[in-house]
Amino acid sequence: MITETERKRIIDLIHQEVVPAIGCTEPIAVALCVAKATETLGTKPEKINVLLSANILKNAMGVGIPGTGMIGLPIAIALGALIGKSEYQLEVLKDSTPDVVEEGKRFIEEKRIHISLKENIEEKLYIEVCCEVGDDKATAVIAGGHTTFIYIERNGEVLFQKQHTASCEKEEECLELTLRKVYDLNTPLDEISFILETARLNKAAAERSFEGNYGHGLGKMLRGTYEHKVMGDSVFSHILSYTSGACDARMAGAMIPVMSNSGSGNQGISATLPVLVFAEENDKSEEELIRALMLSHLTVIYIKQSLGRLSALCGCVVAATGSSCGITWLMGGTYDQVAYAVQNMIANLTGMICDGAKPSCALKVTTGVSTAVLSAIMAMENRCVTSVEGIIDEDVDQSIRNLTKIGSKGMNETDKLVLEIMTGK
C-alpha cells in the first residue's frame, strides 16, 4: 500500500528524472560543467582542463553534438564555454548558432582544451572542469547525476561543496520502490498528465528523423520499403521505426529536444515511444496512455536506482523493460502479467554491453523494444521464464536486483576492456 507521502515523493522523483535534453547527455553534462566553471570564472577562458570518469569518456567519444555537424567532446566543451548557460541544464547548448560553432572550431584549433581520464575514482559519472584566464582559475565538479554539482571553486575559494554519496544524493532517490508499488501508483490524472510531454517531444524527434538523413537511418529504413516487404505494416513495425528513428536523430546530433529518463535520452525514447505507438494504434484513451507511460517511466527509474546512472550494461535493456510493462498494462495485463513481462525481459537481454553512445545505439534500442513486445505477448499468455532458468528468481524484485548486480558489479572488467578497445583504435 502506498502512503500519501510516498505518492507525492514518487511524483517529485518522476519530475526530477524525466526531463528534456538536447543531445547525448554525457557530452552535454560535460558542456554544462564547462558552462558553470566559465560563469564562475566570469569571462571566456583561455584554457580548459577536463578530467572525466571512464564511463563519461566512453559515452562521449562517438556521438554527434547538436547543431555542429561534429562528433565528440572538444566541440561540446568549446560551446559550453562560449554560449553555455548552466540554468538550461541538459539543454545547455540550445543557444548555439553556426557562427558560434565556427568560433568553437577555432578554440579547438588553438589547442585550448585538454581532456584526460580521472584516475582512481569509483564514481562512474564524474566530470571535473578547470577554466583558466591569466592568473584566475575556476573549477566545477559534477558527480553522481548529469546535473548534480558537488563542488565549485574560484581562485582557491570554495563557493559550493556538498558531500557526494553513490547510493542516493537526495531523499527522494532513497525511496524504497518495488514493482508492486510502481504498478499500484494510483494518482489523480491532473497530477501525472505532464508525462504526455514525453510523448510529444519524443514523437517529434522520430518524425524529424523520417524527414532527414540521420545516423544510420534505421528508423527511416524500417518505415520505407522494408516495412511493407519484410516487417509488415503493423503496430510492431511502427514501434520499431519510431523508436529507432528518434534514436537516429538524437545520436546524430539533431538540434531537437527529447525527454530523457534517469539522465539518458535513449532511455526516455525507449520508455515512451513503444507505449505511445501501441496506445495510438489500439485506440486507447488519453488516460490509459498517461497511466501506461507513468508505469513505463517509473519502472525504468526503479531499476536504475540500483543499477546506477552509467554502467557496462546497455540502458536500453532497462528502458525497454519499462515499455514492456506499459504495453502489457495497455493489453489489459494484471500485476502478475506485468511482473511476467519484466522476468521475460531480464531473461533475454541481460548482458548487452554498453560500448558508448553513438549512431548504432539505434540498433540496440530496436533490439530492446522488439523484445519488449515479445515479452508482453508472452506475459499476456501467462508465459514466464521460471526461477530454475538462469538469473531469474521467483521474486521479480530479486530478479531486478540480480540484473542490476550484474550490470553494476559483474561487468566492471568488461567496462574497462571496452574502453581499452575504444581508445586503442
C-alpha positions in Angstrom: 0.0 0.0 0.0 1.4 3.4 -1.0 1.0 6.2 1.6 0.1 9.7 0.6 3.6 10.9 1.5 5.2 8.2 -0.7 2.9 9.1 -3.6 3.9 12.7 -3.5 7.6 11.8 -3.3 7.2 9.4 -6.2 5.7 12.2 -8.4 8.5 14.5 -7.4 11.0 11.8 -8.3 9.5 11.4 -11.8 9.6 15.2 -12.3 13.4 15.1 -11.4 14.2 12.1 -13.6 12.1 12.8 -16.7 13.4 16.0 -18.2 14.2 17.4 -21.6 17.6 17.0 -23.1 19.2 18.2 -26.3 21.9 15.8 -27.5 23.6 12.8 -25.8 23.5 13.5 -22.0 27.2 12.6 -21.3 28.9 15.3 -23.6 26.0 17.7 -22.7 26.8 17.2 -19.0 30.4 18.0 -19.7 29.3 21.1 -21.6 27.1 22.0 -18.5 30.1 21.7 -16.2 32.2 23.8 -18.5 29.4 26.5 -18.6 29.3 26.6 -14.8 33.1 26.8 -14.5 33.1 29.6 -17.1 30.3 31.5 -15.3 32.3 31.2 -12.1 35.4 32.5 -13.8 33.4 35.5 -15.0 34.9 35.6 -18.5 35.7 33.4 -21.5 38.5 31.1 -20.5 41.9 30.9 -22.3 42.4 27.2 -21.3 40.1 24.4 -20.2 41.2 21.3 -18.5 38.7 18.4 -18.2 39.0 15.3 -16.1 36.4 12.5 -16.8 35.5 9.1 -15.4 35.9 6.3 -17.9 32.1 5.9 -18.5 31.7 9.6 -19.3 34.6 9.4 -21.7 33.2 6.2 -23.3 29.8 7.7 -23.9 31.0 11.0 -25.3 33.6 9.8 -27.9 31.4 8.9 -30.8 28.2 10.8 -30.6 27.1 13.9 -32.6 26.9 17.2 -30.8 23.6 19.1 -31.7 23.8 21.9 -34.2 27.5 21.4 -35.0 27.8 18.5 -37.5 30.7 17.4 -35.4 31.3 14.4 -33.1 32.8 14.2 -29.7 33.8 16.2 -26.6 36.0 19.1 -27.9 33.2 21.0 -29.6 30.8 20.4 -26.7 33.4 21.8 -24.4 34.2 24.8 -26.6 30.5 25.6 -26.9 29.9 25.2 -23.2 32.5 27.9 -22.6 31.3 30.2 -25.4 27.5 30.1 -25.1 26.6 27.6 -22.5 24.1 28.6 -19.8 24.1 26.4 -16.7 20.5 27.4 -16.0 19.4 25.5 -19.1 20.6 22.2 -17.5 20.6 19.4 -20.2 19.6 22.0 -22.8 22.8 23.9 -22.1 23.7 24.3 -25.8 20.4 25.4 -27.1 21.6 28.9 -28.0 24.2 27.6 -30.4 24.5 29.2 -33.8 26.7 28.5 -36.9 28.9 31.5 -36.1 29.5 30.2 -32.5 30.3 26.7 -33.9 33.0 28.3 -36.1 34.3 30.2 -33.1 34.3 26.9 -31.3 36.3 25.2 -34.0 39.0 28.0 -33.7 39.0 27.5 -30.0 39.8 23.8 -30.6 42.5 24.5 -33.3 44.3 26.8 -30.9 44.7 23.8 -28.5 43.0 25.5 -25.6 41.2 22.3 -24.5 42.9 19.4 -22.6 40.8 16.2 -21.9 42.1 13.3 -19.7 40.9 10.4 -17.7 40.4 10.9 -13.9 42.3 8.1 -12.3 41.4 6.1 -9.2 37.8 7.1 -8.7 34.9 4.7 -8.1 32.2 7.1 -9.3 31.2 6.2 -12.8 29.7 9.6 -13.5 32.4 12.2 -12.7 33.2 15.4 -14.5 35.8 17.9 -13.3 36.4 21.2 -15.3 39.0 23.9 -14.6 38.8 27.0 -16.6 41.7 29.5 -16.7 42.4 33.0 -17.8 45.6 34.8 -16.8 46.1 34.0 -13.1 42.4 33.3 -12.5 41.0 29.8 -12.2 37.6 28.4 -11.6 36.7 24.7 -11.1 33.3 22.9 -11.2 32.6 19.2 -10.5 29.6 17.1 -11.4 29.2 13.7 -9.9 26.5 11.0 -9.4 23.9 12.7 -11.7 24.2 14.5 -15.0 23.2 17.9 -13.5 24.5 17.3 -9.9 27.2 19.8 -9.0 29.1 18.8 -5.9 32.0 21.4 -5.9 32.6 24.9 -7.2 35.7 26.9 -6.5 37.3 30.2 -7.7 40.9 31.1 -7.1 41.1 28.7 -4.2 37.9 29.9 -2.5 35.3 27.2 -2.2 32.0 28.6 -3.3 29.9 25.4 -3.0 30.6 22.0 -1.7 28.4 19.0 -0.8 29.2 15.5 0.2 28.5 13.1 -2.6 27.3 9.5 -1.8 27.0 7.0 -4.6 23.8 5.4 -3.1 21.4 8.3 -3.1 22.0 12.0 -3.4 18.5 13.2 -2.5 15.9 12.0 -0.1 13.6 11.2 -3.0 16.2 8.9 -4.6 16.2 6.8 -1.4 12.5 5.8 -1.9 12.0 2.1 -1.2 10.3 1.2 -4.5 9.1 -2.2 -5.6 7.5 -3.3 -8.8 4.2 -3.7 -6.8 4.4 0.0 -5.7 5.2 1.1 -9.2 2.2 -0.8 -10.5 -0.1 0.3 -7.7 0.6 4.0 -8.0 -2.9 5.4 -8.2 -2.8 9.2 -8.7 -5.3 11.8 -9.8 -4.9 12.3 -13.6 -4.1 16.1 -13.3 -1.0 15.3 -11.2 0.5 13.0 -13.8 -0.7 14.4 -17.1 2.7 16.1 -17.5 4.0 12.7 -18.7 2.3 13.4 -22.1 5.1 15.8 -22.9 7.4 12.8 -23.2 5.1 11.5 -26.0 5.0 14.9 -27.8 8.8 15.5 -27.7 9.9 12.0 -28.5 7.4 11.5 -31.3 8.5 14.8 -32.8 12.1 13.6 -32.7 11.1 10.4 -34.6 9.2 12.3 -37.2 12.1 14.7 -37.7 14.3 11.7 -38.4 11.9 10.4 -41.1 12.3 13.7 -43.0 16.1 13.8 -42.9 19.1 11.6 -43.0 20.4 11.0 -39.5 22.9 8.4 -38.2 22.4 5.0 -39.9 18.9 5.9 -40.9 17.4 2.8 -39.3 14.0 4.3 -38.4 13.6 5.8 -41.9 14.7 2.5 -43.5 12.2 0.4 -41.4 9.4 2.9 -42.3 10.1 2.7 -46.0 10.2 -0.3 -48.4 11.2 -2.8 -45.7 8.1 -2.1 -43.6 5.9 -3.5 -46.4 8.2 -6.1 -47.9 9.8 -7.6 -44.7 8.4 -6.3 -41.5 4.8 -5.9 -42.5 2.8 -2.7 -42.0 1.9 -3.4 -38.3 1.9 -1.9 -34.8 5.1 -3.9 -34.2 7.0 -2.4 -37.2 5.7 1.1 -36.3 7.0 0.7 -32.7 10.5 -0.3 -34.1 10.6 2.5 -36.7 9.5 5.3 -34.4 11.8 4.2 -31.5 14.9 3.7 -33.7 14.1 6.9 -35.7 14.1 9.1 -32.6 17.4 7.5 -31.6 18.9 8.1 -35.1 18.2 11.8 -34.8 19.4 12.2 -31.3 22.7 10.3 -31.7 23.5 12.1 -34.9 23.2 15.5 -33.1 19.9 16.8 -34.3 19.1 20.1 -32.6 15.8 18.8 -31.2 15.0 18.0 -27.6 13.9 14.6 -26.4 12.5 13.7 -23.0 15.1 11.7 -21.0 14.8 9.3 -18.2 17.4 8.9 -15.4 19.9 11.0 -17.4 19.5 9.3 -20.7 17.6 10.4 -23.8 17.7 6.9 -25.3 16.1 5.5 -22.2 13.4 8.2 -22.4 12.8 7.4 -26.0 12.6 3.6 -25.3 10.3 4.1 -22.3 7.9 6.3 -24.3 7.5 5.5 -28.0 6.6 1.8 -27.9 3.9 2.6 -25.3 2.7 5.7 -27.3 2.5 3.8 -30.7 0.8 0.8 -29.2 -1.8 3.1 -27.4 -2.5 5.2 -30.5 -2.9 2.3 -32.9 -5.1 0.4 -30.5 -7.4 3.4 -29.8 -6.6 3.7 -26.2 -7.9 6.7 -24.3 -5.6 9.6 -23.2 -6.0 8.5 -19.5 -4.9 4.9 -20.5 -1.9 6.4 -22.3 -0.9 8.6 -19.4 -1.1 5.7 -16.9 0.8 3.4 -19.2 3.6 6.0 -19.7 3.8 6.5 -15.9 4.2 2.8 -15.4 6.9 2.5 -18.0 8.9 5.5 -16.9 8.6 4.7 -13.2 9.7 1.1 -13.8 12.9 2.5 -15.5 13.6 4.9 -12.6 13.1 2.0 -10.1 15.6 -0.3 -11.9 18.1 2.5 -12.5 18.2 3.2 -8.7 20.2 0.1 -8.1 21.9 -0.1 -11.5 23.3 3.5 -11.3 23.4 6.2 -13.9 26.1 4.7 -16.0 27.2 1.1 -16.2 28.6 -1.6 -18.5 25.0 -2.7 -19.2 23.2 -1.0 -22.1 20.4 1.2 -20.8 18.0 0.1 -23.5 17.6 -3.2 -21.5 16.2 -1.2 -18.6 14.2 1.3 -20.6 12.6 -1.4 -22.9 11.7 -3.3 -19.7 9.6 -0.3 -18.7 7.9 -0.1 -22.1 7.2 -3.8 -21.9 5.3 -3.2 -18.6 3.4 -0.3 -20.2 2.4 -2.3 -23.2 1.3 -5.3 -21.0 -0.8 -2.9 -19.0 -2.4 -1.5 -22.1 -3.2 -5.1 -23.2 -5.2 -5.4 -20.0 -2.5 -7.1 -18.0 -2.7 -7.7 -14.3 0.2 -7.1 -11.9 1.2 -10.7 -12.2 1.4 -10.4 -16.0 3.4 -7.1 -15.8 5.8 -9.0 -13.5 6.0 -11.8 -16.1 7.0 -9.2 -18.7 9.8 -8.0 -16.5 11.0 -11.6 -15.9 11.0 -12.3 -19.6 12.9 -9.2 -20.4 15.6 -9.9 -17.8 15.9 -13.5 -19.0 16.6 -12.3 -22.6 18.6 -9.0 -22.6 20.8 -9.2 -19.6 24.5 -8.8 -20.6 24.1 -6.5 -23.6 27.1 -4.3 -23.3 27.3 -0.5 -23.5 30.1 0.4 -25.8 29.5 4.2 -25.7 26.8 6.5 -27.1 26.9 6.5 -30.9 24.6 6.2 -34.0 24.5 2.4 -33.8 22.6 2.7 -30.5 19.5 2.7 -32.7 20.2 -1.0 -33.4 20.4 -1.8 -29.6 17.3 0.3 -28.9 15.4 -1.6 -31.6 16.6 -4.9 -30.2 15.3 -3.8 -26.8 11.9 -2.7 -27.8 11.3 -5.7 -30.1 11.9 -7.9 -27.1 9.6 -5.7 -25.1 6.7 -6.5 -27.4 7.5 -10.2 -27.4 7.8 -10.3 -23.6 4.4 -8.5 -23.3 2.8 -11.0 -25.6 4.2 -13.9 -23.6 3.1 -12.3 -20.4 -0.5 -12.0 -21.6 -0.5 -15.7 -22.4 0.7 -16.2 -18.8 4.1 -17.5 -20.1 7.1 -16.5 -17.9 10.7 -17.6 -17.6 10.9 -19.6 -14.4 13.2 -19.4 -11.4 15.1 -22.6 -12.5 16.3 -20.7 -15.5 19.4 -18.5 -15.4 19.3 -15.5 -13.1 15.5 -15.3 -12.8 14.2 -15.5 -9.2 10.6 -16.3 -8.1 10.5 -12.8 -6.7 10.5 -10.3 -9.5 12.2 -7.6 -7.4 15.1 -10.1 -6.7 15.4 -10.7 -10.4 15.7 -7.0 -10.9 18.5 -6.9 -8.3 20.2 -9.8 -10.0 20.1 -7.8 -13.3 21.5 -4.6 -11.7 24.2 -6.5 -9.7 25.5 -8.0 -13.0 25.4 -4.6 -14.6 26.9 -2.5 -11.8 29.4 -5.0 -10.4 29.8 -8.1 -12.5 30.6 -6.3 -15.7 33.2 -3.8 -14.4 36.0 -5.7 -16.1 34.0 -5.7 -19.3 33.6 -1.9 -19.0 37.4 -1.5 -18.7 38.1 -3.7 -21.6 35.5 -1.9 -23.8 37.1 1.4 -23.1 40.6 0.0 -23.7 39.5 -1.3 -27.1 37.7 2.0 -28.0 40.7 4.2 -27.0 43.2 1.9 -28.7 41.7 2.1 -32.2 
